[in-house]
Amino acid sequence: MKSELAPLTARTLGDQVPRRGHWLLAGLGKLILGAMGWHIVGRLPNTPRVVLAVAPHTSNIDGLIGISAIQSLRVQVRFMGKHTLFEGRLGRLMYWLGGIPVNRDSARDVVDQTTAVMRETPFWLGLTPEGTRTGAKRWKTGFYRIAEQMAVPIVVLGFCYRRRQVRIVDCFLPTGDMDADMARMVASLADIVPRKPALLSAPLKAAKAARGID
């Protein structure tokens, strides 16, 4: 059984963490999480650039929890989006939310485009390795290659609906052995209970089965 993780708030983060918004937005995010009965626990590194790997992802409600957590911590988190979504009024909203427009013609292009933006300005990049909410057979690897190219930590976190916690369960620098590092991540998330367990990705289902976790 995992040890209990310490509560995390905006005031406990280090001075190198990129910030966004103000205390009013932080209060709103905290209010939404509190109304839903959720808390943020764990530790975050004091560094200007990080890749946040969020799993499992089985429900749209995950997005509301994630955005509220980001607001409450006042962390500058950005995400990748298809370039066509950044046009017109929707585009302005996407930019405001922290979106990075990328052309998804190839996985390598996406990695190169994203690392180019990360080198220009400090922010934390949030991704879902599963890439879908409907039981992926395998995890995507772009997030790992971005962290490896940038030589930045991968922070592993999950939304546990049993505990009602945003749980930061691991933080490490890529070793270059992607298979071993991915196995480490999957193992750290094995006891996270998603909103829809039937939609877990195959790697997480296997990890739970191996440890006898329902």
Order of alpha helices (4+ residues) and beta strands (2+ residues): alpha-beta-beta-alpha-beta-alpha-beta-alpha-beta-alpha-beta-beta-alpha-alpha
